[in-house]
Amino acid sequence: MFDELITAAGYEKVDEAARKLAMTKSETGREGDAIEVALGLFNEIEGGRSYIDRQGSAVFELQGDSSGPTLLIDGHIDSIPLHSASSWSHDPFGGDICDGKLFGLGICDQKASIAAMAVAVMELSKSGFTPNGRVVLVASPAEEQMEGAVLAEIVQRYQPTYAITTEPTDAKLFRSQRGRAKIQLSVTGRASHAGHARRGVNAALFGAEVIAELAKVFPKKYEDDLEFDVNCIDMITDPYPSVSTIPGSSLIRFDARFGSNQSRSSVLKEISVVADLVSKRCKGSAPSFTVSFVPANIETWNGFENHIDEFAPAWDTPSQSTLVQTAKDALETVALPSDEGFYSFCTNGSYLAGEMRIPTIGFGAGEEHVAHQVDEYVTLDSLHRTTLGLAAIVRQILK
Ligand SMILES: [Zn+2]
C-alpha cells in the first residue's frame, strides 16, 4: 500500500488493537472492560492525556502549540447484545482472523475504527507531528441505545470545530445521514365484554386503522431524494391476554426515518394528523389518544443517567464545505478514493451534526450492511485503509 504515514509496525499494532477489542465484550450498558482497553490504547499515544469522562467515554486529547481548530473523532464502543449465537461460524469473542477478516460482535459496528483512530494519531505523534490546534479522540458508550446522548459534556468541554464519526464507511468519505425517531401512539378507549362489543371503544381497532392509514401515506420522497418512512414496530393491547374483553387501551410504537428537512414537531405531526383523521371517521365514540416520542432512559456502565427523547436528527454537511474539501484533499494525498457517500443507518453524527451543528463527516472501517449480522467482521484491508485515511485527514485539517 502506498503511504509514508503508517509504518509496518503501525499496521501490526492496529490489527492487534482491533483484535483485543473484538475479544472484549461491550454490550450496551456493560462497556467498562472495553473502555479500559481503549484507554490503554490512548495512553500509548505520545504527548497527549487520556481519561474517562463522567458519562463513561474514554477520551484522549492532544493540544498543539498553536490555537488552530479542534477536531473531535468519535467511535462508539458498545455493541448490540449477542443474537443467533448458534449460527455464528466463529466465536463472536474469539478474535479469529480468517481469510483477511477479523470476526467479532461489534467489530464492524464499530470497534475496529476505535483501533484505527488511536493508531492513526499514535503514528502521527511518533513521526513528530504536532497539531496546529487540538485533536480529541472519544470511545463512547450507549450509541446502540441513543445516538450521541453521552457526548454532551465532551462537546461542551471541547467545542469542536469539526467532527468525524467513525461508523463503517469502508474508508470512504460520508457526509450525510437520515434521522431516526421512535414515536408512540397511546390510545385510551373503553373495555367491555366482547359479547357487548358496542358498549366498549376498541383501542386495538383504532391503533390498527392508524397503522393501515400510515402505510398508505409512507414512504414519502422529498426533493432531497431522502425517503421519509414510518413503520409500526410493535403494539401492546390491554388487557392481554384478553378474556372475552374488548381492549380498553393500546400502545403502538413507530420507527421513523427522515431527511434533514424534518424537525421534531414535523415528524410527530405526521402521525397526529393521521390519528385525527381516523378519530373523525369513528362511528360512535372515538378513543382519546396522545402522540409523543418514546423516552430513552440511559444508564451508562459507570452509572450516569440520562433521560431524553428518542429523536436523532438527520444531517448533511455540504460537499463544498471546508471540512469535506479538506478531507478529500487528504485522501488524495494517500491515494484513497475521495468520492462522497451517505449513511443509511443512524450514527452519533445525529448529535454532533444534527443537534450541535458541528460540521461532521463519516469515515470508518468495515461496511455498514455487515453491522448487527451473524459472523460480523471487518477486513484487515479496510482497517488499514481507514487507519491511513484518518491519519491523512487529521494531518490535513490540523497542519
Ligand atoms: Zn454503530
Residues whose N, C-alpha, C, O or C-beta is under 5 A from the ligand:
A	BS01	ZN	D109 Q110 E167
